[in-house]
Amino acid sequence: MGAGLTALILGAAAAAAHPPFGFLFGILAYPALMLLAERTLTTRGAFGLGWLAGFAYFFISCWWVAEAFLVNAEAHAWMAPFAASLLPAGLALFWGGAVAIYRRFHVAGHPLRPLLFAAAFCGLEWLRGTILTGFPWNPAGAAWGAGSAASQFAALAGIYGLSLVTVAGASLIGPLFSAGRLKTRVGAAVLGMLMIGAIMVSGAHRLSVARPEASDTTVRIVQADVQQQAKWDAENFEAIVQRYVNLTARPGAQVPDVIVWPEGALPITANEAFAQGSPVAAAMARAVQPGQTLLAGFSRAEPTPKGEWRYFNSLFALSDAGDAGLRVEAVYDKHRLVPFGEYLPVGDLMSWTGLRSLVHVPADFSAGPAPAPLALPGLPDVQPLICYESLYPGFTPGGAARPAWIANVSNDAWFGRTSGPVQHLNLASYRAIETGLPMARATPTGVSALIDPWGRVVPGKRLEPGESGVIDARLPRALAPTLYSRIGDTGFGLMLILALGAGLWPMRSWISRRRSLSGN
């Protein structure tokens, strides 16, 4: 089997470790890729193998982006193959860079060289989630399903710290299958297994002593099961509004204090929905009882002093104002926008392709201010995260500004019944683990869920793709602030420095030998 084909298979195996597949043995692809890199003759060759592995990984992880182009297939289907291949091709550059760095600087045969591989790999993973707004989809640590024992390590070091332990622990097994002293190779493998074992045992203990408590706040999550194709058909508009209104007003065992609609629930802007005399606002007002708050996702337009318009992807907090209808209590504008989905990096150049029509506004969305919690009357403070924002660690503050819960609204209807919505739920749930906060997650077509502070879906509080209904439950109480919520990625940074130092330590003797030889 050729090295290129092997790299593709390894990337696919690593992707298969993630939900919804869950073949955790796929993490052994990391040490195999490390050993494959060692056998290449050049750094450039190592980059190529890393890129091939990354392409396979991200193709399997992200192929669902093509589904968005099939919503209006007649106009956009021709772009689907490009989306499904160009995104993985770009993201794979980070894998290629990591493998090339390892190939260039590792010391052959040393048992701690896997730590250099893990440091290079996870350092580039962090960069992938940060540079040019980032795209932190499926970091290595997310292979551990959120809410599992191993996933609890994210409460200490975040998803990137968990990724580092995962890749380092697995890669330390690699020297067993290479040359060198048997004793040191076995020692490295034992160290790796102890690292993986430690996060699993400590996480299992954390879950065993978990005592979920319900707060006094009752939340209703609405999933109307409105397909994306149906939203833009004008004939369906009234039926869609009525579906959301009926689900909002549906009698239940508990009267909700707060009702959560998904991102872009109605195919209408807030300006239109809340215009004077709007039947949409009137219908919504009839569904919201006194004392209730409705969190609803809308796009909105705002005039500028120059007479132009700015567009925002927003979450509105609405309350019943009696005869006056709905009162806007607060508005959160999405901060982290999706490139090519909510804005075009080179918009003027690319509008002719038809990509502009995918966002259903005549111009790019504008980014809102940095995420901050909303203080709402009669409710605990909430941190909104709109769609893509739930991928990013660190958007929910700790300290005095720490909210009591997270509201994640998303429009995963764009991606149909693919692996995308399932993986999005898994990634979003890591924000609950990192912060120790519960999360209410609303999508139009699934997966909607109530997630506890340990990243677990509350039993019976999940709506699958294709289901229409509501989730009524008392919001779980927040845990004490986690270490990650206090220090953020600082812990990961320290771990990265330690791994990098240990991985590069063997170079000291190599450099000394080179100097000695040159001196002679």
Residue, then its C-alpha position, 0 to 999 in steps of 0.5 A: m500500500g502506498a504512503g499516500l493511500t495509507a495517509l488517506i485511510l488514517g485520516a478517515a479512521a481519525a474522523a470515524a472516532h467522532p460522533p455519530f460514528g464513535f469508533l474510538f480506536g480511530i485515535l490510534a491513527y495519530p501514532a500511525l501518522m506520526l510513524l508514517a511521517e518518520r519514514t518520509l525522506t523529506t519535510r515536504g513529503a511529510f507535509g504532503l502525507g499530513w495534508l492527505a490525512g487531513f483532507a480525508y479527515f475533514f472531508i468526512s467531518c465536513w461533507w455536510v456543508a454541501e447539503a446547504f447548496l442543495v436547498n435551492a438545488e437548481a441555483h446552487a447545486w453546481m457549487a456543492p462539490f466545490a464546497a465539499s472539497l475546497l473546505p477540507a483542502g484548506l483545513a488540511l493545510f494545518w495537518g500538513g504543517a503539523v506533520a512537517i514540523y514534526r518530521r523536521f525537528h524530531v529525534a529518531g528513536h527517542p521515546l518522548r518524540p510523540l510529545l513533539f508530534a502532539a504539541a505540533f498537532c494540537g498547536l496547529e489545531w488551536l491555530r485552526g480554531t483562531i486564525l481568520t476567525g477560525f473553524p474549530w470543527n471536530p478538534a481531536g478531543a471531541a472524539w470523546g462524546a460530550g458527557s462521557a468520562a474522558s470529556q470531563f477533562a475539558a472542565l480543567a483544560g478545555i477542548y484543546g487541553l483534552s485534544l493534547v492529552t488525547v493525541a499525546g497519550a495515543s501517540l506515545i504508543g507509537p514507539l512500540f512499533s518502531a526501533g529502539r530499546l524495548k524498555t524505553r519503548v514500553g515505558a513510553a507506551v505505559l505513559g501514554m496509556l496512563m495519560i488516557g486512563a487518568i482522564m477517564v478515571s478522573g472523569a468517571h469519578r466526577l460523574s459519579v459524584a455529580r448531583p444534578e439540581a433543578s433551578d426555579t426556572t422552567v424553560r421550553i425549547v421549541q422545535a417546529d421541524v420546518q425544513q429549509q426548503a419550505k421556509w423560502d416558499a411564500e405559500n408556507f409562511e402563515a403555516i410556519v408562523q402558526r406552527y411556532v405560535n401553537l408550540t409556544a402556547r401549547p399547554g404543559a405540565q409546567v408553565p415556562d418562564v422562558i421559551v427558546w426559538p431557534e436561529g432564524a425561526l421565521p423567514i422574515t426580518a425583525n424589522e418586518a415582524f415587529a413593524q406597526g400593525s404586523p400580524v406576526a407580532a400580534a400572533m407571537a404576543r398572543a402566545v406569550q403569557p404575562g411574565q414569560t420571556l421569548l428568546a427568538g432568532f431573527s435577522r435585523a437591519e439597522p440604518t447607518p448615518k450614511g443612509e445605508w443598511r447594516y444587517f445582523n443575525s440576532l437573538f431577541a428577548l421579548s416579553d408580554a407588554g399587555d395591550a402594547g404587544l411584545r416588548v423588546e427586553a434585549v438584543y444579542d447580535k452574533h459576534r462570530l460570523v460564518p465565512f461564505g455563509e453570513y459574509l463573503p470575504v471578497g463579497d463584491l468579487m463573488s456576488w456574481t456566483g450566486l453565493r450572496s443569495l444563500v444568506h438571503v440579505p442583499a449585503d454581508f451581515s455585520a459582526g456584533p460586539a464581543p459576546a456578553p450575557l443578557a440580564l433579563p427581568g425575572l430570569p437568571d442571566v443568560q449567555p446567547l450563542i448563535c449557531y457557529e458561536s457554540l464551536y468556540p471555547g471562551f465566549t462565555p465569561g467566568g468571574a463576576a460576569r458569569p451567567a447562569w446558563i447558555a442559550n444556543v440557537s442554531n439553524d441546522a436545517w441547512f444541513g438536513r439529516t446528515s452528520g452535521p447536526v449531530q456533531h454540532l450538538n456534541l461540540a456545543s455540549y463541550r461549552a457546558i462542560e468547560t463552563g459548568l453551565p447548563m445549555a438550552r439548545a434550539t434548532p428548527t429541525g434537530v437536534s434540540a436538547l437540554i444539556d446539563p453542566w456535565g455536557r450530558v443531554v438531560p434524560g428525555k429532553r432531546l428532539e431528534p431530526g424530523e421531530s416536531g415538539v417542545i422540551d419542557a424542563r426546569l433548568p439545571r443549576a450551574l456548578a461552581p466555576t470550573l478551572y477552565s472558566r477561570i483561566g481559559d486556554t492558559g492551562f492548555g498553553l502551559m501543557l503545550i509548552l511542557a509537551l513541546g519542551a519534552g518533545l524537543w529535549p532530545m535535540r540537546s544531545w543531538i545538537s551537542r554531538r553536531r557541535s562536537l563533530s564540527g569542532n573536530 
